[in-house]
Structure formats: structure tokens, C-alpha cells
Amino acid sequence: MSRQPLLSPDDPPPFTTLHDGPQSVDSPFVLCCDHAGRQIPRSLGDLGVSAEDLVRHIAWDIGAAGVTRHLSAMLGAFALLQTYSRLVYDCNRPPAAEDAVAVISERTRIPGNEGASDEERERRRVAIFHPYQDKLADVLSKREARSVLTVLVSVHSFTPVWKGDARPFHAGVLYNRDARFGHAMLALLREDETLVVGDNEPYALNDKSDYTVPTHGEKRGLLHVELEIRQDLIADDPGQAAWARILARHLPAALATIGQR
């Protein structure tokens, strides 16, 4: 692969921020969306993947960016959204993980990733992963230096069907070692009897498959949660806004609940 920088001047930057200013400290919440976008750098073409596949879940978390944007506006909270497809580099994978540059996603081959050398993986990591994760680290460090209460919220989405198996959950609440905020959110969401909410379902958060929450939430000792929403519920703007309203109501309530313990 080329030793040239991955991104050209014509490519968009690796992340977008919302409420990135002094006023963001008025909210305790810091939002991130690791799989917000599905852009591919011009230097990589289409990675050998069809246009139809590049709008599927294999390329991004459908609806998650919209939920994050609405939620940021409702809470007045800083938000960080990744621009590039997870097929280029998965920003929620530890750098050493083989599937940070996936050769097969679900059942789809990614020809442009096959045989990617260590040098090519590093080229993508430098251009995509580090700017995004470094920005999040910088925001959290500045809040810590100012002794600002911070809750890290990572927003994702999941498919209604996974390899032929239907998923009954409307949403999932994910956590690992520190379950304080996750349990508080889970209890509040489950008060709505019309919702089926998974407890570390449909995914379980852990150090091997996840990077953002273990690194920036657990290691810093911050309250945190990873939220998963089923994609058919947030496939359009009204659905995204509706779920943002649900979360905008429950996130502060969960924080208040923890404060009373």
C-alpha cells in the first residue's frame, strides 16, 4: 500500500464536533458516536464493496449520528462524531485487534482490506483512529482539569436481524466493570413496559472488542454507558428525534439517581 497520507485535502476531516466550546461544560454529558459516518477516503476507492453494501450496518451504525445530534442539542452537550466508515478503520476497536481493519464483516468480504500490511493499518490508524480518540481524550482531560462532572455516553445502533436471528430488543444498555450508570439507565428505560431493553444485550461490552468506553470511561473513573438502539427505530429523523427525547429525559434522571446513593 502507499506510504502517502491516507486523507487528501479533498477528503473531509476524521471527526465532527457539536457544542465544542466553553458552554459545553454546563452539561455533565459528553457524547461520542464511534460509527457515525460511512465515508471512504478517495485513496481507497470503494474498498471493493458495492454501493448497496456501503449503506448497510457493516459500514456504519445507521441512525446513531442523528440520535447523537438531536441529543447533543437537547442536552447542550459536547458531541464527537466519527466521519469514516468502520470498514476503513473501526474506531471502537483496540489498535491491536485484527478486525480493526475487517476482512469480512458479517458475511460480506471487504476486498480492499484483504492483505492489508502492518504499514497500511498504521496509515489508517494515524489518519482515522488517533485524531478521533485524541480529540475525545483532550476534551475529557480539560474537563477533569476544571473539576467538571462528566458522564461519557457512547451512542451505537444494531440490526433488527443478525445472521438470520431476529433480535427482540428495542435498545440495549452496555457496561463492563463499572455498572453504576448502566444499571441506573437500565432501570429507568425498563419502567416503560412497551420497551424491551437488553442488559449487556445484544452486545456485551469488554476490553477485547471495545476501546472507547474502557479507555475513556473506565480508566478515568468516569460514569459512563454505551447505548445501543435498534436501527429500524431510528432509520429516519422522526425516529432519531424520538429516541433522543427518551434519552434526554432518562440520562439526567439516571445521574440524579446515582447522586442520591
C-alpha positions in Angstrom: 0.0 0.0 0.0 1.0 3.6 -0.5 3.2 5.5 2.1 1.3 8.7 1.2 -1.1 10.1 3.8 -4.5 8.4 3.7 -6.5 11.6 3.5 -6.2 14.1 0.7 -7.1 17.8 1.1 -10.4 17.0 -0.6 -11.4 14.4 2.0 -13.4 15.5 5.0 -11.8 15.7 8.4 -11.9 12.5 10.5 -14.5 13.8 13.0 -17.1 16.4 13.6 -17.9 18.1 16.9 -21.0 19.7 18.3 -21.2 22.2 21.2 -17.4 22.3 21.2 -16.9 25.4 23.3 -16.9 26.8 26.9 -20.7 26.4 27.2 -20.3 22.6 26.9 -19.2 22.3 30.5 -22.7 23.4 31.5 -23.8 19.8 30.7 -22.3 16.9 32.6 -22.7 14.7 29.5 -20.0 14.0 26.8 -21.4 12.2 23.8 -19.5 10.2 21.2 -20.5 8.2 18.1 -17.7 5.9 17.0 -19.6 4.7 13.9 -21.4 7.8 12.8 -20.2 8.1 9.2 -19.6 5.9 6.2 -17.2 8.0 4.2 -14.2 6.3 2.5 -11.1 8.2 1.6 -10.6 8.8 -2.1 -7.3 7.0 -2.0 -9.1 3.7 -1.1 -11.8 3.9 -3.7 -14.8 1.8 -2.6 -12.7 -0.9 -0.9 -14.2 -3.3 -3.5 -17.6 -3.1 -1.7 -20.9 -2.4 -3.6 -22.9 0.8 -3.1 -25.7 -1.3 -1.7 -23.4 -2.8 1.0 -22.0 0.6 1.9 -25.3 1.8 3.2 -25.7 -1.3 5.4 -24.7 -1.8 9.1 -21.4 -3.2 8.0 -20.3 0.3 7.0 -21.8 2.4 9.9 -24.3 2.5 12.7 -27.5 3.5 10.9 -29.3 6.3 12.7 -26.8 6.7 15.5 -25.4 10.0 14.2 -28.9 11.5 14.0 -29.7 10.5 17.6 -26.4 11.9 18.8 -27.0 15.2 17.0 -30.5 15.6 18.5 -29.4 14.5 21.9 -26.5 17.0 21.9 -28.9 19.8 21.1 -31.4 18.7 23.8 -28.7 18.4 26.5 -26.4 21.2 25.3 -23.7 18.6 25.5 -20.4 18.2 23.6 -20.6 15.5 20.9 -17.9 13.9 18.8 -18.9 12.0 15.6 -16.6 9.9 13.5 -16.7 10.6 9.8 -15.3 7.5 8.2 -16.7 4.0 7.8 -15.7 1.3 10.2 -14.7 -0.6 7.1 -11.8 1.8 6.7 -10.8 1.6 10.4 -13.0 0.7 13.4 -12.6 3.4 16.0 -14.1 1.3 18.7 -11.6 -1.5 18.4 -8.3 -1.7 20.3 -5.5 -0.9 17.9 -4.1 -4.4 18.1 -7.4 -6.0 17.2 -7.3 -7.8 13.9 -10.9 -6.7 13.0 -9.9 -3.0 13.4 -9.5 -3.4 9.6 -12.1 -6.0 8.8 -11.6 -8.5 6.0 -15.1 -9.9 6.5 -17.9 -8.0 8.0 -21.0 -10.1 8.9 -20.9 -12.3 5.7 -19.5 -9.7 3.3 -15.9 -9.8 2.0 -14.0 -6.5 2.0 -11.6 -6.9 -0.8 -9.8 -3.6 -0.2 -8.8 -4.8 3.3 -7.5 -8.2 2.3 -3.8 -8.4 2.8 -3.5 -5.0 4.4 0.1 -4.8 5.7 1.0 -3.5 9.2 2.2 -0.3 7.4 -1.2 0.1 5.8 -3.0 -0.5 9.1 -0.8 2.1 10.7 -1.5 4.6 7.9 -5.2 4.3 8.6 -4.8 4.3 12.3 -2.8 7.6 12.2 -5.4 9.3 9.9 -8.7 8.0 11.3 -8.4 6.4 14.8 -5.9 8.7 16.6 -7.4 12.1 15.7 -10.8 10.9 16.8 -9.7 9.3 20.0 -7.2 12.0 20.8 -9.9 14.7 20.5 -12.1 12.8 23.0 -9.1 12.4 25.3 -8.4 16.1 25.1 -12.0 17.1 25.9 -12.1 14.8 28.9 -8.7 15.9 30.2 -9.7 19.6 30.0 -13.0 18.9 31.9 -11.0 16.9 34.5 -8.6 19.8 34.9 -11.5 22.1 35.6 -13.1 19.5 38.0 -16.2 19.3 35.8 -18.6 16.4 36.5 -18.5 14.2 33.4 -20.6 11.3 32.2 -19.4 9.6 29.0 -22.2 8.4 26.7 -21.3 6.3 23.6 -24.2 6.0 21.1 -24.5 3.0 18.8 -27.1 1.1 16.8 -27.8 -2.5 16.0 -29.5 -4.5 13.3 -33.0 -6.0 13.8 -31.7 -9.3 12.5 -28.2 -10.7 12.9 -27.2 -13.6 10.6 -30.8 -14.7 10.3 -31.7 -14.4 14.0 -34.3 -11.7 15.0 -33.4 -9.5 17.9 -36.3 -8.7 20.3 -34.6 -5.7 21.9 -35.6 -2.1 21.2 -32.4 -0.9 22.9 -29.5 -2.2 24.9 -27.6 -0.8 27.9 -23.9 -1.8 27.9 -21.3 -1.6 30.6 -18.3 -3.6 31.9 -16.6 -3.3 35.3 -18.5 -0.2 36.5 -22.2 -0.8 36.2 -23.4 2.3 38.2 -24.7 4.4 35.4 -25.6 1.5 33.2 -27.8 -0.1 35.9 -29.4 3.3 36.6 -30.3 3.8 32.9 -31.5 0.2 32.5 -33.9 0.6 35.4 -35.3 3.8 34.0 -35.7 2.5 30.5 -37.4 -0.6 31.7 -40.1 1.4 33.5 -41.6 1.7 30.1 -43.4 -1.6 29.6 -43.6 -1.1 25.9 -39.8 -1.3 25.6 -37.7 -4.4 25.6 -34.3 -3.3 26.9 -31.3 -5.6 26.9 -28.8 -5.8 29.8 -25.5 -6.0 28.0 -27.5 -7.2 25.0 -27.4 -7.6 22.1 -23.7 -7.0 22.7 -21.6 -7.3 25.9 -19.0 -4.6 26.4 -15.5 -5.8 27.1 -11.8 -4.8 26.7 -11.2 -7.1 23.7 -14.0 -5.9 21.5 -14.3 -2.3 22.7 -12.0 0.7 23.0 -13.8 3.9 23.7 -15.6 3.2 26.9 -12.9 1.0 28.6 -10.3 3.6 27.7 -12.0 6.9 28.4 -14.7 5.8 30.8 -13.3 3.0 33.0 -9.7 4.0 33.1 -10.5 7.6 34.0 -13.1 6.5 36.6 -15.9 8.4 34.9 -19.5 7.5 35.0 -20.3 6.0 31.6 -22.6 3.9 29.5 -22.8 2.6 25.9 -26.3 2.7 24.4 -27.5 0.6 21.5 -30.7 1.4 19.6 -32.3 -0.9 17.1 -31.8 0.6 13.6 -35.4 0.2 12.3 -36.5 2.5 15.1 -34.0 5.3 14.2 -33.8 4.9 10.4 -35.4 8.4 9.8 -35.2 11.8 11.5 -38.5 11.5 13.4 -37.4 8.2 15.0 -34.0 9.6 15.8 -35.6 12.7 17.5 -38.0 10.5 19.4 -35.2 8.3 20.8 -33.1 11.4 21.6 -36.0 12.7 23.7 -36.2 9.4 25.6 -32.5 9.5 26.3 -32.6 13.3 27.1 -35.2 12.5 29.8 -33.5 9.5 31.3 -29.8 10.4 31.3 -30.2 13.3 33.8 -32.6 11.2 35.8 -30.1 8.4 36.0 -27.4 10.8 37.1 -29.7 12.2 39.8 -30.4 8.7 41.0 -26.7 7.9 41.4 -26.2 11.1 43.3 -28.8 10.0 45.9 -27.0 6.7 46.6 
